[in-house]
């Protein structure tokens, strides 16, 4: 978009985003359209949440799993009058279509990757610049919404942003809000090596009462055991800058996990990360170290497992 942001301080876009006075363009985010008379039953059988219960205008977060229960995709499924729309982190469209298409036999279901057909924006409140929006707690706001419009209407959206005196928040502001909210992204914080309960979205993305679906046996087994071997958690660091994604985290010299996303948290005034940690290292208050010397004293940076979201 070509909207010119108003002059602002370094934290103004972040503060404006949380206050509902800014939007973020979700560049390249996956948008998958599912049509046909059997669309609800079909997605219900191949996702972790209760799609059948959705009425037009309602949404549910869900994972798409392999037969062994590993995550093949993640997003928000929204019900429309004539279609279901799956929105999620970039790069999932082609893979999800390939995965789901192999299970379409006699069902009346059509799949289309509409990623390049629709523009998606994130806002902390409903703003009248898009005809379609749906709630999704990606940032620490109960009013967080994703706004959707045809890509051909980007110019109209740009005018709407200007007319409503909204800021276009930058990537750093969006990442700060996302990490503070503890919202992990597929392909960044987790991938197809992970099981759904390792991501920490159980209450929002998994129905434990809906019955059978692809991968359900593994999900039910983990639920019965009561734990997974690793989890995504927040880690607050004592360093001047956050360690880069991929940095190993250690306890007593033993690797217990890795950093997946990082930010300088405006709320904490300190580096904050999302990290995948071994189960015995995920308790709030646990101290971890990196092998990177990023403190003033040139000693390994230490981090403390923190509760998310950061209020």
Protein Blocks (a to p, Z undefined) as FASTA:
>chain_A
ZZdcddddfklmmmmmmnopaccddehiacdddedjklmmmmmmmccbdfklpcghiacd
dddddfkopafbdcdddddfkbccddddehklmmmmmmmmmmmckbccddddfklmpccd
ddfbdcdfbfbdcdddfbgcfkbccddddfklmmmmmmmmmmnopacddfklmmmmmmmn
opacehilgcfkbcfklnopmmmmpcfknopcehklmmmmmmmnopafbdcdddddfbfb
dcdehiacdeehiafbdcfbdcddfklopacddddddfklmpghiacddfbdfbfnopac
dddddddddZZ
